[in-house]
Amino acid sequence: MSSSIVAGVLAAAGETGTEMAEVELPIPAIGFGIITLVLFLVLLGITYSFKNVAARR
């Protein structure tokens, strides 16, 4: 049973070829890093805003 599955997978992989299509990114790669950095800084600011909340009560 498993040999027929393997044969089917190998046959399907052979039909599509080994070349993969290149996909254009919507923004340059550095943009993803900048967006992530800004997101983490916003989350840091939100977390920091709750500093000493328990001590006030």
C-alpha positions, 0 to 999 in steps of 0.5 A: 500500500505505501509503495503505491503512495510513494509511487504516486507522489513521485509521479506527481512531483515529476509531472510538475517539474523541479522549477519553481515560479518566482513570486514578487514580494509586495514590498522590498524584503527590508520592509518586512523587517521594519514593519516587524520592528515597529510592531514590536516597539508598539507592543513594548510601549503598550506593555510599558504603559502598564508599569506600576499599575498594581502599585498604584492601588 
